[in-house]
Amino acid sequence: MSARVLVVDDLLPNVKLLEARLSSEYFHVTTAFSGRDALDKAFENPPDIVLLDVMMPQMDGFEVCRRLKADPRTCHVPVVMVTALSASEDRVRGLEAGADDFLTKPVRDIALYSRIRSLVRLKMLADEWRLRNVTSERFGIGDEAQTIQQEIPTHGASLLVVDEMPTLQRLLTQHMKDEAVSLVVANDQASALAAVRDKDFDAIIVNTLMRKSDALRLCADLRSGERTRQTPLMAVLDDGDDARLTRAIDIGVTDYLMTPVEPNELIARVRTQIRRRRYMEALRHNYERNMALALTDSLTGLYNRRYMEAHLANLSRRTIQSERSLALLMVDIDHFKAVNDTHGHPIGDRVLRAVAERLQNNVRPFDTVARWGGEEFMVVMPESDIKVGCMVGERLRGKVEQTAVKVPTPDGSISVTISVGVASTPLDGFDPARLIERADEALYRAKQQGRNRVVSTDD
């Protein structure tokens, strides 16, 4: 996996060393020799990851990291602090400044490459969701007021700890008690897999030093499981065990700690993983919400014409394969222009919503109702012939006619009726455009014959 890496250090030998090592692994390297230079380059052309020295004059790495994470152009770029500082409080300070990871000089190749590849993998996934959200915004269905913030709280998170010893559980309980974290503990592979079948977690921590379970096999099972495929997965490893670390990263572990586990670093890393999980979930939810807006009618809540056209195309293949008929109803509100002209468009909107609700509530769960345009609706009924379509059309017509629409007018209500045209697919094929055309022709005849009636292509 290649990536664009920005290396930041005020000492030329350090920059050249990192540049050579990364280039040998086919990373594309850009260099900066000060905090200001790093910010300028990152803002101009955001990299895939930043390797950032801490001890620099004028602006240290902590400040550079805070500014990168505060700017919308670079807040999603992973930052790995690379420094000679080895105290745990310095690592925690870096993580709390927004750094995604912290490496101590001299950096071992295995640690450097594994951190980069793991973080770039996560960034690529986040980039894909952000791109989808940007695309939906360009279609006018995004909401800039709902921009997702990187700094997401960790309160109320749910964690799964897999360990034979109580050490990790004790540390998390002691240091995260004010955050109301829900902690589930499993002491072997079987109980861990049972736990994830029943519940979703914000992060999973696995002690790979367990003796009674194959911890790496568990990590592989968690990463391949549908429910835990995207869940942050942290591993505790023996310091210096490069072979095991390599295998863990290849499996898909997103973060790791070396023994002995330092409590503050554990908590800082857990919080980072929780935020990352919630950020990704927020991106996904925002995209799905935007897609729903793109495919539904904002006034009635029904599917819109764009969705129905795609739905009919999919149904055409299924209907041909099953050799079963499909009924399509075109529904039009009678004299709707008079409603708008007499009572105004707000009242007309109420009528549209009321009719849409009655249509939706009086068809089968697997039938599809859409607003086709204006005061016209479409009902698609799989595995239904022309006779069933007419029966349903008559039921819908009666439901609309029988109950007046309540509106804020002197009379308190408006009575409306609908006309319905019904067509069904022939058994020898399915042309969605022709089916719609035939249903439209039947609807036109229903209007000609006096409205408030159901007419089929067989009539």
Disulfide bonds with the S-S distance in Angstrom:
none
